[in-house]
Amino acid sequence: MSVSFIIPAYNCRGTIAESVESVLQGNFEDGDELVIVNDCSNDGTDTVLHDLQRKYPVITVIRHLRNKGGGAARNTAVEHARHAVLFCLDSDNTLGPGSIRPLKEFLVRASADVASFQELYYFEGSSKRVTHKWVFRPGVVTLEDYLSGPVVPGASGNYMFTRQSWEKAGGYPEFAGALDTWGFGFRQLVSGSRMMVLEGTHYFHRHGHSSYWVRYSGERRVSLTALQVVLPFLDLLNDEDVDYIMSRNGRYTWVEQLQKRPIRVKSLAVGHSGTIQEAPFFLRILRRALRKLEP
């Protein structure tokens, strides 16, 4: 079973080469493909992609003639991909060597439509400088889990999924800005896709720079945009919680408040979000450095 790797790219000349190398050196198998959509970058990303294509002819690069946003770039990539199984990697994140094959085998074994790594290793500068991590509960992710806090697979969007689940979900919501992956994961769950987390696995998630999410969340539109994603599916939610997210105060803050006030489905069940943890090995490095400073 071959995999179509997809990467949406916008103004990422300083990071995308590392992302591509992490796919092609240690995770790419015969029959796989890598589709990159350049969403009308203007910082020299074009040149970097040209050089990568010369080095790796297996790469397909598609260029948007105008900037359409992350959701549109991801949808374009899926539309041009050949395979029934896809993995989306953002242009500033990286995979560990040999991390995709277990995820692919898990997708098949668990009869899943979505297979996510369990942990996101957040790093600054180098993947060796991990500062903290997100940890998801292994096993099935439910809609209740998704609406119980911010630490859910869709919040990163760097996971494996089937083309069928993309079709059932209606693709990534192109109006959602940097919530496109969160909205896609939500759509996958409400359309019946089986989302699973594979225990003991991880990828590397860059932070500490002006990422798509950092730029978007700074505009204070997160809850309103998420409300647009959820609106067609309000009948699945508890009436009291619908009133809350539609209220004057709730509609501007409900996503940021999910840990304190989870959104319930009709059954009134409350799910379990993942956790945020300091990375133990980062703490060991920090303690070692501090000991060297001791008199």
C-alpha angles and dihedrals in degrees: 000000000000125000130222108213112203128194125185108210130198124158093333104132092135098053113024097081090060091049092050093047090052089057099043099038106061105353108050118097134186109287095024122119138202118216118189122188114202103207094208096289117192102189102079097278087129091064093048091050091048090054092047091050091053090051094043113029090185089076118100115202121196121186127209111217089217133024109269103167136251098293093054092046091053092047091050090051093051091047090055096042120103104206136079093228121060138182120201117208122180117233094248099046131081140210126228116240113275094006099123101058095062089048091051093048090048092052090057097039094049094042087235129163092202126033119189134186111247097229137040112205106208112209140178120218097332129034086234089067099071111171103179141337143223114229122198124199110256119246131030121006112211132197087252089057091048092055097044100076147337098270101089132123094253091059088072099025093202098129144105121267141164124253088235091060089050091052094047090050093050091241128276113330103252094197093058102083111202089353089071093107094043088050092047092052090049091050091049092054097046090048091057103261117153109236117196136180120216112221120233097020134114149169132202120259118194120220139160093074137084098281127171090262095047092051093046100042090052088067091065096231100117101108095040091051092047088051089058089054093049099042097089090054103046090119088071093059133079111269094233091054091047088056089050098051090044094049124106093255100031098055091062098046112019096107093048088050098049095112091054095036114024118196113243129214123226092279089058089236116153119211135210123253122205124262137247115229136179108246108252094214091050089053090050091052090048093050091048091052091048092051089056089057093053115107 
